[in-house]
Amino acid sequence: MTRPGAFLRQVHHRFGDPVTIRTYWTPEPMVLFSGPDAVRDVFRLDPSIAPAGRSWEFLRPFAGPHSILLLDGDEHLRERRLLQRPFHGESMRQFAPLVAELAQRELSTWRGPVVALERMRLLTLDIILRVIFGARSEREMLELRDAIESTLAGVRSLPRVMSMILIPRDLGPRSPWGRFRLAVERFDALLFALLARRRAEGAGSDEDSVLSLLLQQRDEHGAPPTDQQLRDQLVALLVGGHDSSAASLAWAFERLAHHPGVQARLRQGDPAYLDATVREVLRARPALTIAPRLLLEPARIGGHTIPAGVQVAACLWLAMRRGDLWGDADAFRPERWLDGPQGRPEPNSMSWIPYGGGVRRCAGAPFAEMEMREVLRAASGLTLRPARPAPERARRSMLVLVPDRGGEVLVD
Ligand code: HEM
């Protein structure tokens, strides 16, 4: 769990594909697949026999009962349709200037040594609070930021999470679960107060945040969302979108610092090269390693019959890093995405899968890419150097992989 990149590489080298592993977070064994045909089979599994929500059960105390992360089947699809509406192209274009402004403000302070992960955690949280939660005043930002940080602090440390999984009981306010519960209660109180203010101001009539768009939702009977539903939607976007974006951006800075040639090309301002850089960061340093599903019935995957009662997972990390699937797999080379018809053929669509796939594919992918583009565009005026010559290795922080020194860069 502490060196997931090295672990996956060794496991693949020794045992090939597929491979069965056992982890501490699920009692069931997990079969990892990374070949394109098997990955497609995993993503096409019928949710009624392979619910993904069950794999995130441990998030329930924070995610809430209506969370898209925990729902499966028709309820999940219904929630997904509601949640995805604000993420269509038009809305993304509308939010980009605000994201760019927040990014420029942050990057204009970068001088000397910077730990990119720390700064990206703050920036991506500010972006979520402003653009998604629709926080307006400094006070709203401060209160929410603080409550979220103390909630997440409890589940970012590996020893704390281990003890919470081993002893899944609330043993009072000083125990890990007790502290976590109190932090969630404090966060909920602030969020419900924010929702009350936005409803009183008639938010939902304008479209200045994702929350305004969510307030316009109507169910099949024409009823607006309840506060609890909105709360669970905002938390799903926070849980899905905060650490994953911060980790991906920290990796982007770590990779750029080691590749001055890529920085020089980004400085020329070609949007196609910027897109290619974002895709290459997501390929070469995926923030999430697996997309798991729990099998309730036996299923055929990649020519193997897998029995009920095990977890099957598309291994995003291996699919995007296998030497037999990618030319020069370990190299960070945005150019690979620009090679014309004479160049390397387009990679198999089941090999570039940083957002997972099928009905559970990342609901925030357009937002994530817009955010990464805007941050890297804002950074293109800086000259970045690595703090040490060796590339950083991957370590786990809660659900995501981050650079082990946080993406230490020197800014000229
Ligand atoms: C670069 C950043 C991001 C990466 C690498 C990423 C990756 C992923 C992955 C791998 C999954 C699981 C897919 C599966 O099981 O097949 C997922 C789910 C999800 N992501 Fe993202 N994500 C990112 C950013 C975001 C952002 C910014 C948001 C929201 C604003 C978001 C919201 C979600 C949600 C709500 C789900 C659950 C979807 C469902 O269960 O139907 N993600 N993401």
Boltz pocket constraint, residues with backbone or C-beta under 6 A from the ligand:
constraints:
  - pocket:
      binder: B
      contacts: [[A, 52], [A, 68], [A, 69], [A, 80], [A, 236], [A, 237], [A, 238], [A, 240], [A, 241], [A, 242], [A, 244], [A, 245], [A, 248], [A, 287], [A, 288], [A, 290], [A, 291], [A, 292], [A, 353], [A, 354], [A, 355], [A, 356], [A, 357], [A, 358], [A, 359], [A, 360], [A, 361], [A, 362], [A, 363], [A, 364], [A, 365], [A, 367], [A, 368]]
      max_distance: 6.0
